[in-house]
Amino acid sequence: MEYAAIRHFADKRYCYAMAKGHFLIRLEVKKGDAVKVILHTQDKYLPVRYMDTRRAQPMEIACSDNYLDYYEAEVEIDVVCLRYFFEIEDQEGKTVYYGNHNFYDQCITSIDRMYDCPQTLREEERFELPAWAENKVIYQIFPARFAADREVPEETWYQAPIDNKADLKGSLRGIIQHFGHIRNLGADILYMTPIFRSDSVHKYNIHDYYQIDPAFGDREDLKELVKLAHENGMYVILDGVFNHTGIDFFAFRDIREKQEKSAYLEWYYIQSFPLVMEWGKRPSYKTFSYAGYMPKVNLDNPETADYFIHVGAYWIRECDIDGWRLDVADEISHRFWKRFRREMKAVKKDVLVVGEIWHYAGDFLEGDEWDSVMNYPFYDSVVDLVAREETLPSAFLGSRNFVKGNLNKGLEGYLWNFIDSHDTARFLHSAGNDMRKQKLAAAMQLLLPGMPMVYYGDEVGMEGGPDPDCRRGMLWEESRQNLDCLEYYRRLIRIRHDFPGLMKGKTVKEQADDDKGLLYMERRGEGGSLILLFHVREGEIVLPGLEGRRNLITGQDFSGTLGDYEAAVLADF
């Protein structure tokens, strides 16, 4: 047994309340090292001689990544403070006891050698997530390029490739006029990239956070869009750019005009005067990346923090939006996000707070900052596995389970699973324009637990290279749309809505067959079992024993074979 791989801390990742009196405890063990793990618990303050509160219960492997097995046990307790330790048996029959970061050959009896978890504290800090958002389908829109409310020449709208400055006249009114497309697709949430006043097409360099960009419309247009969404049982999320502003934002404009004499010097990170802002030179102030037109704000300054907190609360109050997606959120301090969460939830208790981070985000997801995150590990693993064919199914499963095994259990249904976005090349482009791969990736995105984010146009087979070419004008002419792809997306979303066991059921089996290029997952819910199959290679594979089950994707009985880059959902009921 490899002791160095055994890991547990009595913190929010490994020991936390899921409900009052209901705790989850997690232990990491080297993959395949243990044959049995038992969790021992007892009351810290009640001596055994007065009442024997000792309990022992087996732990189960919740998931495994490439290196670790993640054991979990759910414990019902009613104590002031829980003490616990682990009993671990290895493949050779040796048993070791693990408590308070030490190993023992004999069963632990002293509470001082056990882990300590104050129940009341953990219950107060319970991760509470907006119930309405779990496993919902998101539709992402880049407003400048989604739909216009006026006539735009075809050669302008459908130009490809497209550059950063192309003005296609997209607007909020255009989104309202094409709302039926989003509703008929089956999406539950509309997420828009920034809509506030700016001199760019992308609007990530905001000049006025209290004004809708006139190119998009006005506040009343946003109110109408939110109202329309709510009337159709849908939700609206805006993009919060609080890491940086544009250079014409009032505070930075004052610095540009007055230099060292500005009253707003503490709003930014100014390094020297006169300001260096010329294109091609390193700015004399901190920025997003090295983009001089996007100066980074100092949120440690109380006045600056107050301003952006007010912005976040204002749009919730004013237009009844349902959440914020937070741009480059990992470049902002935990201190600010803790306050942001508290104050947004005070305005609207079930508002959704989602951070953008391009890697593992565990330290932002402990219940006091973000509700969720854009799931870049999912994006990376799908692109590598399906589009580029650079990894194996086991690598995808390992990546997925690393995230699952290291985050709060309740988060699985809230992670934003995507295969492309306004920041990345279209998946279809990365896949060499192979529609078979696009459909397979869509199936993985839409049939696994989480909040799948469909980037506008993916559903009709839109192409586009890296940013900015991934932001072309939406394909509205039916002759330009891949209607088979559109129907496929609609079918997958219907399955997702019609069979909640896909999302809510318990995973009873999952395996990766690298030789066959197959991912197999079985989930069991109240209605029975559903088997998910993803074949990530060309060619045909035979899967004996699965014939005759209903394939929910095709609506026909499964033949027992999967073709090129094909997915199937088999109903075992």
Order of alpha helices (4+ residues) and beta strands (2+ residues): beta-beta-beta-beta-beta-beta-beta-beta-beta-beta-alpha-beta-alpha-alpha-alpha-alpha-beta-beta-beta-alpha-beta-alpha-alpha-beta-alpha-beta-beta-alpha-alpha-beta-alpha-alpha-beta-alpha-alpha-beta-beta-beta-beta-beta-beta-beta-beta
